[in-house]
Amino acid sequence: VQLQAFGGGLVQPGGSLRLSCAASGSNFIIYRMGWYRQAPGKERELVGHITSGESTIYADSVKGRSDISRDNAKNIVYLQMNSLKPEDTAVYYCNALIRVGHLQSQNYWGQGTLVTVSS
């Protein structure tokens, strides 16, 4: 199973951005999908995630201006971020808890996509 993230780039403060991440492979079940980010010099942190039942949680830093959704038929998770701030600048990583076949579920990571918020 592979995760591939799309989107990212340079955004002005106050702007919006939409990231997407697609899971590909065969014979797998996705339980939870979400996003983490890592700013320069900082540890990776959770942005938010969505469960298979579409329950969501968000980090306090993005709550109220972010929305995570998923398309279960296409195995895609989206991150919509609004009112972006310079402190949102980071590499964003897609994450998913996936079970392949009868194996134990484990975390998978996408390749990361850079989001830069700057004027």
N, CA, C and O of each residue as an XYZ file, in Angstrom:
476
protein
N       0.854     -1.186      0.000
C       0.000      0.000      0.000
C       0.889      1.236      0.000
O       1.887      1.296      0.718
N       0.519      2.221     -0.811
C       1.254      3.481     -0.869
C       0.303      4.651     -0.677
O      -0.858      4.606     -1.083
N       0.819      5.690     -0.052
C       0.084      6.936      0.097
C       0.806      8.009     -0.704
O       2.024      8.156     -0.610
N       0.048      8.752     -1.486
C       0.631      9.829     -2.271
C      -0.144     11.107     -2.034
O      -1.359     11.166     -2.225
N       0.580     12.124     -1.616
C      -0.045     13.406     -1.304
C       0.074     14.349     -2.485
O       1.034     14.306     -3.255
N      -0.942     15.212     -2.603
C      -0.988     16.207     -3.667
C      -1.361     17.552     -3.052
O      -1.989     17.625     -1.996
N      -0.967     18.582     -3.726
C      -1.253     19.934     -3.257
C      -0.007     20.556     -2.673
O       1.107     20.165     -3.021
N      -0.179     21.502     -1.806
C       0.972     22.194     -1.243
C       1.402     23.338     -2.138
O       0.843     23.564     -3.212
N       2.401     24.048     -1.670
C       2.899     25.170     -2.438
C       2.952     26.425     -1.605
O       2.907     26.378     -0.376
N       3.049     27.556     -2.291
C       3.152     28.854     -1.636
C       1.784     29.512     -1.561
O       1.075     29.631     -2.560
N       1.434     29.934     -0.362
C       0.143     30.574     -0.128
C       0.364     31.848      0.678
O       1.220     31.887      1.561
N      -0.394     32.870      0.380
C      -0.290     34.111      1.141
C      -1.023     33.981      2.472
O      -2.001     33.239      2.569
N      -0.571     34.679      3.478
C      -1.292     34.678      4.762
C      -2.753     35.045      4.554
O      -3.086     35.962      3.803
N      -3.609     34.307      5.236
C      -5.036     34.519      5.082
C      -5.650     33.703      3.963
O      -6.871     33.659      3.814
N      -4.808     33.060      3.179
C      -5.298     32.275      2.058
C      -5.739     30.883      2.469
O      -5.754     30.535      3.650
N      -6.102     30.090      1.455
C      -6.593     28.732      1.693
C      -5.798     27.750      0.859
O      -5.154     28.099     -0.130
N      -5.874     26.505      1.305
C      -5.158     25.455      0.611
C      -5.896     24.144      0.813
O      -6.510     23.912      1.854
N      -5.827     23.306     -0.182
C      -6.419     21.984     -0.078
C      -5.376     20.934     -0.441
O      -4.804     20.948     -1.531
N      -5.150     20.043      0.483
C      -4.268     18.919      0.229
C      -5.109     17.661      0.060
O      -6.184     17.533      0.646
N      -4.617     16.758     -0.730
C      -5.282     15.470     -0.871
C      -4.243     14.358     -0.783
O      -3.058     14.570     -1.040
N      -4.701     13.198     -0.424
C      -3.810     12.054     -0.291
C      -4.578     10.815     -0.699
O      -5.666     10.538     -0.193
N      -3.991     10.079     -1.621
C      -4.643      8.885     -2.133
C      -3.874      7.631     -1.721
O      -2.647      7.579     -1.803
N      -4.608      6.646     -1.287
C      -4.014      5.348     -0.956
C      -4.219      4.410     -2.135
O      -5.303      4.348     -2.715
N      -3.178      3.690     -2.477
C      -3.278      2.739     -3.585
C      -2.668      1.406     -3.171
O      -1.797      1.333     -2.305
N      -3.151      0.373     -3.811
C      -2.684     -0.970     -3.492
C      -3.824     -1.936     -3.672
O      -4.779     -1.656     -4.396
N      -3.728     -3.071     -3.017
C      -4.800     -4.056     -3.141
C      -5.045     -4.732     -1.798
O      -4.160     -4.832     -0.948
N      -6.258     -5.181     -1.646
C      -6.648     -5.984     -0.483
C      -6.325     -5.284      0.838
O      -5.666     -5.850      1.710
N      -6.796     -4.058      0.966
C      -6.543     -3.346      2.206
C      -7.799     -2.631      2.693
O      -8.727     -2.349      1.935
N      -7.781     -2.356      3.982
C      -8.863     -1.609      4.625
C      -8.242     -0.424      5.361
O      -7.268     -0.571      6.099
N      -8.823      0.738      5.145
C      -8.320      1.947      5.809
C      -9.222      2.257      6.997
O     -10.434      2.418      6.851
N      -8.621      2.336      8.153
C      -9.385      2.668      9.343
C      -9.384      4.173      9.601
O     -10.443      4.787      9.728
N      -8.245      4.738      9.676
C      -8.108      6.149      9.992
C      -7.158      6.798      8.998
O      -6.134      6.222      8.630
N      -7.508      7.996      8.572
C      -6.637      8.768      7.675
C      -6.482     10.163      8.237
O      -7.398     10.702      8.858
N      -5.338     10.733      8.018
C      -5.162     12.074      8.550
C      -3.883     12.722      8.091
O      -3.220     12.268      7.159
N      -3.557     13.799      8.776
C      -2.410     14.607      8.404
C      -1.589     14.981      9.624
O      -2.111     15.273     10.700
N      -0.291     14.958      9.412
C       0.680     15.484     10.355
C       1.475     16.561      9.641
O       1.436     16.661      8.415
N       2.181     17.350     10.395
C       3.065     18.342      9.793
C       4.312     18.504     10.635
O       4.321     18.259     11.841
N       5.360     18.928      9.955
C       6.626     19.159     10.641
C       7.222     20.461     10.140
O       7.601     20.584      8.975
N       7.295     21.419     11.031
C       7.894     22.712     10.707
C       9.401     22.623     10.912
O       9.878     21.757     11.646
N      10.149     23.508     10.273
C      11.610     23.489     10.430
C      12.025     23.591     11.890
O      11.596     24.493     12.609
N      12.858     22.664     12.314
C      13.361     22.681     13.684
C      12.398     22.185     14.729
O      12.690     22.258     15.922
N      11.244     21.677     14.304
C      10.247     21.212     15.265
C       9.922     19.749     15.017
O      10.248     19.188     13.971
N       9.279     19.152     15.994
C       8.875     17.765     15.854
C       7.598     17.660     15.019
O       6.836     18.617     14.884
N       7.398     16.493     14.480
C       6.177     16.258     13.722
C       4.987     16.271     14.679
O       5.042     15.715     15.776
N       3.912     16.918     14.236
C       2.730     17.023     15.072
C       1.481     16.674     14.288
O       1.423     16.820     13.067
N       0.482     16.209     15.025
C      -0.787     15.872     14.411
C      -1.529     17.152     14.003
O      -1.626     18.102     14.779
N      -2.044     17.157     12.784
C      -2.940     18.221     12.348
C      -4.380     17.786     12.617
O      -5.179     18.551     13.159
N      -4.693     16.578     12.241
C      -6.011     16.025     12.488
C      -6.187     14.720     11.744
O      -5.389     14.360     10.878
N      -7.259     14.015     12.104
C      -7.542     12.796     11.369
C      -9.036     12.511     11.344
O      -9.821     13.118     12.073
N      -9.398     11.580     10.492
C     -10.797     11.197     10.331
C     -10.862      9.679     10.342
O     -10.062      9.006      9.691
N     -11.817      9.150     11.083
C     -11.946      7.701     11.188
C     -12.820      7.164     10.059
O     -13.373      7.928      9.269
N     -12.933      5.867      9.998
C     -13.785      5.250      8.980
C     -15.243      5.616      9.198
O     -16.039      5.602      8.259
N     -15.595      5.946     10.443
C     -16.946      6.408     10.744
C     -17.108      7.899     10.584
O     -18.153      8.464     10.906
N     -16.042      8.546     10.073
C     -16.010      9.977      9.760
C     -16.048     10.861     11.005
O     -16.505     12.002     10.950
N     -15.573     10.336     12.105
C     -15.328     11.190     13.262
C     -13.993     11.890     13.056
O     -13.041     11.294     12.552
N     -13.930     13.144     13.446
C     -12.704     13.911     13.220
C     -12.178     14.500     14.518
O     -12.932     14.782     15.449
N     -10.871     14.675     14.554
C     -10.242     15.449     15.604
C      -9.234     16.375     14.946
O      -8.691     16.075     13.883
N      -8.995     17.501     15.593
C      -8.069     18.494     15.059
C      -7.164     18.993     16.177
O      -7.551     19.037     17.345
N      -5.967     19.363     15.793
C      -5.092     20.043     16.739
C      -5.694     21.402     17.068
O      -6.359     22.016     16.235
N      -5.456     21.856     18.271
C      -6.004     23.152     18.682
C      -5.531     24.272     17.756
O      -6.252     25.242     17.521
N      -4.324     24.129     17.240
C      -3.737     25.179     16.414
C      -4.449     25.367     15.082
O      -4.321     26.421     14.459
N      -5.196     24.363     14.636
C      -5.873     24.472     13.341
C      -7.387     24.357     13.475
O      -8.115     24.513     12.495
N      -7.854     24.085     14.680
C      -9.290     23.889     14.890
C     -10.058     25.153     14.521
O      -9.661     26.265     14.869
N     -11.148     24.959     13.820
C     -11.981     26.083     13.420
C     -11.636     26.665     12.064
O     -12.418     27.435     11.505
N     -10.493     26.314     11.532
C     -10.122     26.814     10.212
C      -9.613     25.682      9.314
O      -9.013     25.923      8.267
N      -9.863     24.452      9.744
C      -9.460     23.300      8.943
C     -10.601     22.299      8.873
O     -11.439     22.209      9.770
N     -10.604     21.559      7.788
C     -11.616     20.524      7.621
C     -10.977     19.318      6.949
O     -10.353     19.431      5.894
N     -11.143     18.172      7.577
C     -10.640     16.927      7.003
C     -11.836     16.091      6.562
O     -12.790     15.902      7.317
N     -11.772     15.607      5.360
C     -12.837     14.768      4.825
C     -12.212     13.613      4.055
O     -11.016     13.622      3.763
N     -13.023     12.631      3.733
C     -12.496     11.496      3.010
C     -13.519     10.956      2.022
O     -14.729     11.065      2.221
N     -13.002     10.380      0.966
C     -13.807      9.706     -0.035
C     -13.454      8.225      0.081
O     -12.416      7.781     -0.411
N     -14.317      7.482      0.728
C     -14.005      6.070      0.991
C     -13.959      5.240     -0.289
O     -13.204      4.272     -0.383
N     -14.758      5.620     -1.259
C     -14.777      4.861     -2.510
C     -13.460      5.000     -3.267
O     -13.031      4.082     -3.966
N     -12.828      6.161     -3.116
C     -11.579      6.426     -3.834
C     -10.350      6.329     -2.933
O      -9.221      6.483     -3.396
N     -10.576      6.074     -1.641
C      -9.461      5.993     -0.684
C      -8.631      7.271     -0.666
O      -7.401      7.235     -0.711
N      -9.321      8.382     -0.601
C      -8.663      9.689     -0.598
C      -9.072     10.444      0.663
O     -10.227     10.403      1.086
N      -8.106     11.126      1.247
C      -8.389     12.028      2.358
C      -7.980     13.434      1.943
O      -6.982     13.628      1.249
N      -8.764     14.403      2.377
C      -8.533     15.798      2.027
C      -8.291     16.612      3.298
O      -8.824     16.316      4.367
N      -7.480     17.629      3.142
C      -7.288     18.613      4.206
C      -7.513     19.992      3.606
O      -6.749     20.447      2.755
N      -8.555     20.640      4.053
C      -8.839     22.010      3.639
C      -8.418     22.916      4.789
O      -8.892     22.767      5.915
N      -7.537     23.843      4.499
C      -7.085     24.789      5.514
C      -7.367     26.205      5.045
O      -7.045     26.573      3.915
N      -7.966     26.988      5.913
C      -8.315     28.371      5.616
C      -7.602     29.301      6.593
O      -7.037     28.870      7.598
N      -7.648     30.564      6.269
C      -7.029     31.582      7.135
C      -5.606     31.167      7.522
O      -5.229     31.183      8.694
N      -4.845     30.804      6.520
C      -3.501     30.296      6.781
C      -2.609     31.368      7.386
O      -2.719     32.555      7.078
N      -1.720     30.902      8.262
C      -0.795     31.775      8.966
C       0.643     31.350      8.650
O       0.880     30.200      8.281
N       1.578     32.249      8.789
C       2.977     31.852      8.557
C       3.398     30.638      9.394
O       4.217     29.833      8.953
N       2.846     30.512     10.580
C       3.202     29.375     11.436
C       2.627     28.046     10.953
O       2.926     26.992     11.514
N       1.807     28.103      9.915
C       1.333     26.859      9.299
C       2.359     26.312      8.304
O       2.190     25.210      7.781
N       3.396     27.060      8.048
C       4.439     26.602      7.142
C       5.083     25.333      7.673
O       5.588     25.299      8.796
N       5.059     24.298      6.859
C       5.582     23.000      7.294
C       5.507     22.021      6.128
O       4.890     22.292      5.098
N       6.143     20.896      6.322
C       5.927     19.765      5.427
C       4.760     18.969      5.994
O       4.778     18.566      7.157
N       3.772     18.752      5.185
C       2.569     18.045      5.608
C       2.643     16.594      5.123
O       2.923     16.317      3.957
N       2.384     15.694      6.052
C       2.449     14.265      5.759
C       1.081     13.624      5.928
O       0.383     13.832      6.920
N       0.735     12.854      4.938
C      -0.472     12.048      5.027
C      -0.162     10.799      5.849
O       0.930     10.238      5.766
N      -1.132     10.381      6.633
C      -0.964      9.206      7.482
C      -2.237      8.380      7.439
O      -3.338      8.927      7.386
N      -2.087      7.080      7.461
C      -3.276      6.228      7.472
C      -3.002      4.953      8.253
O      -1.914      4.381      8.182
N      -3.998      4.528      8.988
C      -3.944      3.241      9.682
C      -4.639      2.224      8.791
O      -5.844      2.307      8.553
N      -3.867      1.272      8.306
C      -4.348      0.376      7.256
C      -4.075     -1.072      7.641
O      -3.034     -1.403      8.207
N      -5.029     -1.910      7.321
C      -4.824     -3.345      7.442
C      -4.770     -3.938      6.041
O      -5.674     -3.732      5.231
N      -3.717     -4.664      5.769
C      -3.551     -5.322      4.484
C      -3.833     -6.811      4.672
O      -3.158     -7.496      5.440
N      -4.829     -7.285      3.964
C      -5.196     -8.697      4.082
C      -5.521     -9.046      5.520
O      -6.311     -8.359      6.167
N      -4.911    -10.121      6.025
C      -5.143    -10.554      7.396
C      -4.027    -10.125      8.330
O      -3.957    -10.570      9.476
N      -3.155     -9.257      7.835
C      -2.058     -8.783      8.670
C      -2.560     -7.779      9.696
O      -3.655     -7.231      9.567
N      -1.754     -7.553     10.701
C      -2.108     -6.544     11.700
C      -2.056     -5.154     11.080
O      -1.183     -4.870     10.259
N      -2.974     -4.300     11.463
C      -2.994     -2.949     10.928
C      -1.743     -2.182     11.366
O      -1.205     -2.403     12.451
N      -1.304     -1.289     10.506
C      -0.135     -0.477     10.830
C      -0.249      0.889     10.174
O      -1.077      1.110      9.290
N       0.598      1.795     10.628
C       0.594      3.149     10.094
C       1.389      3.230      8.798
O       2.480      2.672      8.685
N       0.831      3.923      7.842
C       1.506      4.215      6.589
C       1.651      5.730      6.451
O       0.819      6.497      6.934
N       2.735      6.143      5.774
C       3.010      7.566      5.595
C       3.182      7.903      4.122
O       3.746      7.131      3.346
N       2.680      9.076      3.762
C       2.943      9.605      2.443
C       4.295     10.292      2.413
O       5.005     10.330      3.418
N       4.646     10.835      1.257
C       5.983     11.379      1.043
C       6.161     12.795      1.581
O       7.286     13.290      1.640
N       5.093     13.444      1.967
C       5.209     14.811      2.469
C       5.096     15.825      1.352
O       5.613     15.629      0.252
N       4.410     16.908      1.655
C       4.282     17.996      0.695
C       4.470     19.314      1.447
O       3.908     19.515      2.524
N       5.265     20.202      0.865
C       5.622     21.452      1.536
C       4.551     22.510      1.345
O       4.108     22.781      0.228
N       4.150     23.097      2.451
C       3.246     24.238      2.436
C       3.996     25.422      3.025
O       4.489     25.364      4.152
N       4.076     26.490      2.253
C       4.754     27.703      2.697
C       3.749     28.841      2.701
O       3.136     29.151      1.680
N       3.588     29.458      3.865
C       2.667     30.574      3.995
C       3.505     31.841      4.158
O       4.134     32.060      5.193
N       3.500     32.651      3.136
C       4.347     33.832      3.139
C       3.838     34.829      2.114
O       3.254     34.463      1.095
N       4.072     36.084      2.409
C       3.714     37.126      1.450
C       4.915     37.474      0.576
O       4.813     38.335     -0.298
